[in-house]
Amino acid sequence: MQRGLDPGWAWQSAFNGRGPWWNAGASHMNDAYRTAFFVHLGLLFLIGLHRHVNRA
């Protein structure tokens, strides 16, 4: 909920019985953690880097 998810969706995603690997690719995680969050942390955005290299 702190990342902006609806409380019901946050509860359902927290207790869905699936592990972290499945949840990492789920739409609720994409809603909670946008690409800008990881760029702000200084992490590489590999898809963006791949697109940039292939444009050249």
Biopython code that builds the backbone (N, CA, C, O; Angstrom):
import numpy as np
from Bio.PDB.StructureBuilder import StructureBuilder

atoms = [
    (1, "MET", "N", (0.825, -1.185, 0.000)),
    (1, "MET", "CA", (0.000, 0.000, 0.000)),
    (1, "MET", "C", (0.872, 1.253, 0.000)),
    (1, "MET", "O", (0.486, 2.286, -0.546)),
    (2, "GLN", "N", (2.032, 1.155, 0.607)),
    (2, "GLN", "CA", (2.927, 2.314, 0.637)),
    (2, "GLN", "C", (3.414, 2.692, -0.758)),
    (2, "GLN", "O", (3.817, 3.834, -0.977)),
    (3, "ARG", "N", (3.385, 1.763, -1.695)),
    (3, "ARG", "CA", (3.823, 2.013, -3.066)),
    (3, "ARG", "C", (2.661, 2.417, -3.960)),
    (3, "ARG", "O", (2.834, 2.543, -5.172)),
    (4, "GLY", "N", (1.466, 2.624, -3.377)),
    (4, "GLY", "CA", (0.334, 3.129, -4.137)),
    (4, "GLY", "C", (-0.662, 2.093, -4.614)),
    (4, "GLY", "O", (-1.554, 2.418, -5.399)),
    (5, "LEU", "N", (-0.537, 0.859, -4.165)),
    (5, "LEU", "CA", (-1.505, -0.158, -4.546)),
    (5, "LEU", "C", (-2.784, -0.018, -3.735)),
    (5, "LEU", "O", (-2.762, 0.430, -2.588)),
    (6, "ASP", "N", (-3.882, -0.400, -4.338)),
    (6, "ASP", "CA", (-5.156, -0.460, -3.642)),
    (6, "ASP", "C", (-5.017, -1.430, -2.458)),
    (6, "ASP", "O", (-4.398, -2.483, -2.612)),
    (7, "PRO", "N", (-5.571, -1.106, -1.288)),
    (7, "PRO", "CA", (-5.412, -1.994, -0.123)),
    (7, "PRO", "C", (-5.859, -3.432, -0.366)),
    (7, "PRO", "O", (-5.204, -4.367, 0.095)),
    (8, "GLY", "N", (-6.954, -3.618, -1.076)),
    (8, "GLY", "CA", (-7.415, -4.978, -1.360)),
    (8, "GLY", "C", (-6.453, -5.728, -2.252)),
    (8, "GLY", "O", (-6.194, -6.912, -2.036)),
    (9, "TRP", "N", (-5.919, -5.047, -3.259)),
    (9, "TRP", "CA", (-4.977, -5.681, -4.178)),
    (9, "TRP", "C", (-3.655, -5.964, -3.467)),
    (9, "TRP", "O", (-3.033, -7.001, -3.699)),
    (10, "ALA", "N", (-3.229, -5.047, -2.608)),
    (10, "ALA", "CA", (-1.994, -5.255, -1.853)),
    (10, "ALA", "C", (-2.126, -6.473, -0.944)),
    (10, "ALA", "O", (-1.206, -7.285, -0.849)),
    (11, "TRP", "N", (-3.276, -6.600, -0.273)),
    (11, "TRP", "CA", (-3.486, -7.753, 0.614)),
    (11, "TRP", "C", (-3.509, -9.039, -0.190)),
    (11, "TRP", "O", (-2.887, -10.030, 0.193)),
    (12, "GLN", "N", (-4.229, -9.023, -1.312)),
    (12, "GLN", "CA", (-4.341, -10.223, -2.135)),
    (12, "GLN", "C", (-2.986, -10.639, -2.695)),
    (12, "GLN", "O", (-2.687, -11.831, -2.758)),
    (13, "SER", "N", (-2.173, -9.687, -3.097)),
    (13, "SER", "CA", (-0.861, -10.024, -3.657)),
    (13, "SER", "C", (0.114, -10.478, -2.576)),
    (13, "SER", "O", (1.006, -11.282, -2.848)),
    (14, "ALA", "N", (-0.044, -9.974, -1.356)),
    (14, "ALA", "CA", (0.847, -10.378, -0.262)),
    (14, "ALA", "C", (0.551, -11.804, 0.205)),
    (14, "ALA", "O", (1.450, -12.514, 0.654)),
    (15, "PHE", "N", (-0.698, -12.213, 0.099)),
    (15, "PHE", "CA", (-1.096, -13.525, 0.607)),
    (15, "PHE", "C", (-1.632, -14.432, -0.498)),
    (15, "PHE", "O", (-2.568, -15.201, -0.274)),
    (16, "ASN", "N", (-1.043, -14.343, -1.684)),
    (16, "ASN", "CA", (-1.535, -15.153, -2.796)),
    (16, "ASN", "C", (-0.965, -16.575, -2.794)),
    (16, "ASN", "O", (-1.369, -17.393, -3.620)),
    (17, "GLY", "N", (-0.047, -16.880, -1.896)),
    (17, "GLY", "CA", (0.495, -18.227, -1.800)),
    (17, "GLY", "C", (1.575, -18.545, -2.822)),
    (17, "GLY", "O", (2.076, -19.668, -2.878)),
    (18, "ARG", "N", (1.926, -17.571, -3.616)),
    (18, "ARG", "CA", (2.972, -17.787, -4.618)),
    (18, "ARG", "C", (4.265, -17.178, -4.101)),
    (18, "ARG", "O", (4.249, -16.294, -3.245)),
    (19, "GLY", "N", (5.356, -17.648, -4.618)),
    (19, "GLY", "CA", (6.652, -17.193, -4.133)),
    (19, "GLY", "C", (7.119, -15.898, -4.768)),
    (19, "GLY", "O", (6.441, -15.336, -5.627)),
    (20, "PRO", "N", (8.285, -15.427, -4.339)),
    (20, "PRO", "CA", (8.810, -14.153, -4.825)),
    (20, "PRO", "C", (9.136, -14.150, -6.316)),
    (20, "PRO", "O", (9.030, -13.109, -6.964)),
    (21, "TRP", "N", (9.532, -15.298, -6.874)),
    (21, "TRP", "CA", (9.860, -15.332, -8.304)),
    (21, "TRP", "C", (8.623, -15.112, -9.145)),
    (21, "TRP", "O", (8.682, -14.400, -10.147)),
    (22, "TRP", "N", (7.494, -15.710, -8.762)),
    (22, "TRP", "CA", (6.256, -15.510, -9.505)),
    (22, "TRP", "C", (5.785, -14.065, -9.330)),
    (22, "TRP", "O", (5.401, -13.407, -10.297)),
    (23, "ASN", "N", (5.817, -13.586, -8.101)),
    (23, "ASN", "CA", (5.347, -12.225, -7.824)),
    (23, "ASN", "C", (6.205, -11.168, -8.525)),
    (23, "ASN", "O", (5.710, -10.090, -8.854)),
    (24, "ALA", "N", (7.470, -11.467, -8.754)),
    (24, "ALA", "CA", (8.348, -10.481, -9.404)),
    (24, "ALA", "C", (7.872, -10.151, -10.809)),
    (24, "ALA", "O", (8.097, -9.037, -11.283)),
    (25, "GLY", "N", (7.222, -11.086, -11.484)),
    (25, "GLY", "CA", (6.741, -10.823, -12.836)),
    (25, "GLY", "C", (5.270, -10.468, -12.909)),
    (25, "GLY", "O", (4.726, -10.319, -14.004)),
    (26, "ALA", "N", (4.625, -10.331, -11.785)),
    (26, "ALA", "CA", (3.194, -10.060, -11.759)),
    (26, "ALA", "C", (2.892, -8.585, -11.978)),
    (26, "ALA", "O", (3.720, -7.719, -11.694)),
    (27, "SER", "N", (1.711, -8.316, -12.479)),
    (27, "SER", "CA", (1.338, -6.943, -12.816)),
    (27, "SER", "C", (1.295, -6.033, -11.590)),
    (27, "SER", "O", (1.585, -4.842, -11.700)),
    (28, "HIS", "N", (0.939, -6.574, -10.424)),
    (28, "HIS", "CA", (0.889, -5.724, -9.236)),
    (28, "HIS", "C", (2.277, -5.206, -8.863)),
    (28, "HIS", "O", (2.402, -4.101, -8.334)),
    (29, "MET", "N", (3.309, -5.986, -9.131)),
    (29, "MET", "CA", (4.669, -5.516, -8.848)),
    (29, "MET", "C", (5.088, -4.447, -9.852)),
    (29, "MET", "O", (5.801, -3.508, -9.500)),
    (30, "ASN", "N", (4.649, -4.588, -11.096)),
    (30, "ASN", "CA", (4.940, -3.561, -12.090)),
    (30, "ASN", "C", (4.232, -2.255, -11.760)),
    (30, "ASN", "O", (4.753, -1.176, -12.044)),
    (31, "ASP", "N", (3.052, -2.346, -11.164)),
    (31, "ASP", "CA", (2.330, -1.142, -10.747)),
    (31, "ASP", "C", (3.006, -0.483, -9.543)),
    (31, "ASP", "O", (3.077, 0.743, -9.458)),
    (32, "ALA", "N", (3.496, -1.294, -8.627)),
    (32, "ALA", "CA", (4.100, -0.762, -7.402)),
    (32, "ALA", "C", (5.513, -0.237, -7.625)),
    (32, "ALA", "O", (5.907, 0.759, -7.019)),
    (33, "TYR", "N", (6.267, -0.893, -8.479)),
    (33, "TYR", "CA", (7.662, -0.519, -8.700)),
    (33, "TYR", "C", (7.884, -0.234, -10.182)),
    (33, "TYR", "O", (8.156, -1.143, -10.965)),
    (34, "ARG", "N", (7.767, 1.007, -10.547)),
    (34, "ARG", "CA", (7.976, 1.433, -11.929)),
    (34, "ARG", "C", (9.468, 1.465, -12.234)),
    (34, "ARG", "O", (10.301, 1.406, -11.329)),
    (35, "THR", "N", (9.789, 1.557, -13.502)),
    (35, "THR", "CA", (11.182, 1.585, -13.945)),
    (35, "THR", "C", (11.943, 2.750, -13.320)),
    (35, "THR", "O", (13.117, 2.609, -12.978)),
    (36, "ALA", "N", (11.295, 3.882, -13.171)),
    (36, "ALA", "CA", (11.947, 5.065, -12.611)),
    (36, "ALA", "C", (12.466, 4.806, -11.200)),
    (36, "ALA", "O", (13.479, 5.384, -10.804)),
    (37, "PHE", "N", (11.800, 3.960, -10.444)),
    (37, "PHE", "CA", (12.243, 3.617, -9.097)),
    (37, "PHE", "C", (13.632, 2.991, -9.130)),
    (37, "PHE", "O", (14.503, 3.352, -8.339)),
    (38, "PHE", "N", (13.832, 2.051, -10.049)),
    (38, "PHE", "CA", (15.105, 1.356, -10.138)),
    (38, "PHE", "C", (16.193, 2.229, -10.763)),
    (38, "PHE", "O", (17.362, 2.127, -10.391)),
    (39, "VAL", "N", (15.816, 3.077, -11.704)),
    (39, "VAL", "CA", (16.770, 4.024, -12.289)),
    (39, "VAL", "C", (17.250, 4.995, -11.218)),
    (39, "VAL", "O", (18.431, 5.339, -11.170)),
    (40, "HIS", "N", (16.338, 5.434, -10.362)),
    (40, "HIS", "CA", (16.692, 6.335, -9.262)),
    (40, "HIS", "C", (17.684, 5.675, -8.302)),
    (40, "HIS", "O", (18.519, 6.360, -7.710)),
    (41, "LEU", "N", (17.600, 4.364, -8.146)),
    (41, "LEU", "CA", (18.542, 3.635, -7.294)),
    (41, "LEU", "C", (19.904, 3.453, -7.958)),
    (41, "LEU", "O", (20.853, 2.995, -7.322)),
    (42, "GLY", "N", (19.997, 3.812, -9.238)),
    (42, "GLY", "CA", (21.256, 3.686, -9.947)),
    (42, "GLY", "C", (21.438, 2.349, -10.642)),
    (42, "GLY", "O", (22.537, 2.017, -11.085)),
    (43, "LEU", "N", (20.352, 1.578, -10.739)),
    (43, "LEU", "CA", (20.428, 0.283, -11.400)),
    (43, "LEU", "C", (20.266, 0.450, -12.907)),
    (43, "LEU", "O", (19.594, 1.372, -13.369)),
    (44, "LEU", "N", (20.874, -0.433, -13.653)),
    (44, "LEU", "CA", (20.783, -0.369, -15.101)),
    (44, "LEU", "C", (19.418, -0.847, -15.569)),
    (44, "LEU", "O", (18.847, -1.786, -15.014)),
    (45, "PHE", "N", (18.916, -0.200, -16.578)),
    (45, "PHE", "CA", (17.672, -0.587, -17.217)),
    (45, "PHE", "C", (18.075, -1.291, -18.506)),
    (45, "PHE", "O", (18.298, -0.645, -19.530)),
    (46, "LEU", "N", (18.167, -2.617, -18.453)),
    (46, "LEU", "CA", (18.760, -3.388, -19.539)),
    (46, "LEU", "C", (17.978, -3.290, -20.840)),
    (46, "LEU", "O", (18.586, -3.256, -21.911)),
    (47, "ILE", "N", (16.680, -3.244, -20.785)),
    (47, "ILE", "CA", (15.907, -3.131, -22.027)),
    (47, "ILE", "C", (16.178, -1.788, -22.685)),
    (47, "ILE", "O", (16.332, -1.718, -23.905)),
    (48, "GLY", "N", (16.238, -0.723, -21.897)),
    (48, "GLY", "CA", (16.548, 0.590, -22.441)),
    (48, "GLY", "C", (17.947, 0.639, -23.030)),
    (48, "GLY", "O", (18.159, 1.237, -24.086)),
    (49, "LEU", "N", (18.897, 0.017, -22.357)),
    (49, "LEU", "CA", (20.267, -0.037, -22.858)),
    (49, "LEU", "C", (20.345, -0.845, -24.155)),
    (49, "LEU", "O", (21.059, -0.471, -25.086)),
    (50, "HIS", "N", (19.620, -1.934, -24.206)),
    (50, "HIS", "CA", (19.583, -2.777, -25.419)),
    (50, "HIS", "C", (18.994, -1.985, -26.586)),
    (50, "HIS", "O", (19.531, -2.026, -27.693)),
    (51, "ARG", "N", (17.915, -1.277, -26.352)),
    (51, "ARG", "CA", (17.297, -0.467, -27.422)),
    (51, "ARG", "C", (18.231, 0.628, -27.889)),
    (51, "ARG", "O", (18.303, 0.919, -29.083)),
    (52, "HIS", "N", (18.944, 1.235, -26.963)),
    (52, "HIS", "CA", (19.874, 2.308, -27.314)),
    (52, "HIS", "C", (21.026, 1.773, -28.181)),
    (52, "HIS", "O", (21.410, 2.407, -29.164)),
    (53, "VAL", "N", (21.563, 0.631, -27.821)),
    (53, "VAL", "CA", (22.681, 0.039, -28.568)),
    (53, "VAL", "C", (22.217, -0.392, -29.964)),
    (53, "VAL", "O", (22.942, -0.205, -30.941)),
    (54, "ASN", "N", (21.036, -0.956, -30.057)),
    (54, "ASN", "CA", (20.548, -1.428, -31.347)),
    (54, "ASN", "C", (20.140, -0.292, -32.286)),
    (54, "ASN", "O", (20.037, -0.502, -33.494)),
    (55, "ARG", "N", (19.907, 0.902, -31.748)),
    (55, "ARG", "CA", (19.584, 2.058, -32.583)),
    (55, "ARG", "C", (20.798, 2.583, -33.326)),
    (55, "ARG", "O", (20.679, 3.148, -34.413)),
    (56, "ALA", "N", (21.965, 2.392, -32.730)),
    (56, "ALA", "CA", (23.195, 2.962, -33.296)),
    (56, "ALA", "C", (23.619, 2.268, -34.573)),
    (56, "ALA", "O", (24.633, 2.634, -35.167)),
]
sb = StructureBuilder()
sb.init_structure("model")
sb.init_model(0)
sb.init_chain("A")
sb.init_seg("    ")
for serial, (resi, resn, name, xyz) in enumerate(atoms, 1):
    if name == "N":
        sb.init_residue(resn, " ", resi, " ")
    sb.init_atom(name, np.array(xyz, "f"), 0.0, 1.0, " ", f" {name:<3s}", serial, name[0])
structure = sb.get_structure()
